[in-house]
Amino acid sequence: MTFKTVVNLIMTWLLITASAFMPCCTETNHSDTNAEIMNATEFATANAHFLQPVSSDPAFTLDPDDPVIEWGPCPEFMPESCELAVIQGDPTEPNADVLFKMAPNTTVDEHWHTSTERMVLLSGEMVVDYDGQEPVTLEPGTYAYGPSGLPHETHCGDEGDCILFIAFEEPVDAISVHEQEAPGSYEEVFTITTDEAQFADCPPFMPESCGLGVIQGDPEEHNADVFFKMTPDTKVPNHRHNSAERMVLTSGQMQVNYEGQEPVILEPGTYAYGPAELPHDTVCMDQDEDCILFIAFEEPVDAIEVR
């Protein structure tokens, strides 16, 4: 048998096999075609979560009193009672998160950081005095922005331990002005509470009562901060972000259900880390109080419905 004969036999078999699956009529049936398109659309919609990027990083939450937190000493120029804990990331790399604890009625002498500080006070009352600017007072839930290179001293009042969440952009450090002169900064320090924030509409797939307030930075650029508000007993459907979310709940009670992981529950003062690209839905569980979440974004601010 020649090579040409073998090829002809194979082609004949393929044509016979294909004909068994072909419709009986040669005339195009547009209704069948539309039905196939519709079925394909419904399939894609129903299975959209399989088509989305999914992170292998775990989501997690931490409360300031969680025993798994490893508190360590602060730099030598700070009070001995001061403690520092890295709760996410590598402190020698960008985008690490820390908890900074001061005992009541103690003061950290003037120092500066090579990174900006994006902060929320979790407990106590703290006064931060930056060179050339009015002192800022932080109460629990207050957001504060501290420019890099700007000297400041910090005082914890008598309302109990001051615990401050700080999202760093650059590696974590604190440099005494007696050890190295600060470069200074033209940026201004500011604080904002959730009552002072201005909220705009959320993306259309979210509840109409939802609000989003950009409190620092350009939401189309890196390293913007937002307050995200949900009214009691509402739910945001499954969605994802192109950025990791570094979060602190300031009011209410919130449940976040990340795909493939156990639900995480946030109370006021709870820190949460949400990996980029990981689909999740969000429920405000509080019946009486708005859920307000502080989010430090690394990439531009977005929320993409998984559908």
C-alpha angles and dihedrals in degrees: 000000000000126000089247091055091051091051091050092051091051093049091049091051091050092051092049092048093048092049091059089065098041121103115259094241129061094207113103113249105208093188090057090048091050090048091053091050090048092049090050090050092049090048092050091048094048092048100036093122089065089057096052127088111263124199123225090206114105124239114229144172133214133191118208091245095048108131092221090069110103107214116199136181123283122234114297096255091062125081116283090238091061117105135191131198128186105215101174136019134002112303090214091057133059123278103030122151125218142181114222117198128194128182117237117279095015130125133209109214122236113301141143142215133224088222130062113249121228104191146180122187111228100184143000127021120286133189117200117193114198122192112267095004137090115269114261123219120211126200125181110298095020116134118217132187118207119188121227118256095021116125117231142159125219130213128191114210128217097272094101131275115346110226116186127189112214126189107201123202096193129034114303116263143140120201124193115229086228090061099042133005114247119240092222128219141241091211120102127236116233142169131206134186126208089252090058097045120104113226126206131188120293122229113297096255091062125081115284090237092060118108135199124196123186105211101173137017134002112304090214091057135056125287104022122156127217143180112224117199130196125180118234119288097010132128135212110213124237111302143145141214132222088222133062112249121226105191148179123189110225099182142006128019121284135188120202119194111201118194112262094005138090115269115265121220121210126201125182107294094022116136117217133186119205117189120228117262095013111132116231143156126220131215128191100218097182113105097199110026135056116251108235119186127190111215126189107201123201097192127036114302114265143142119200121195113231095231 
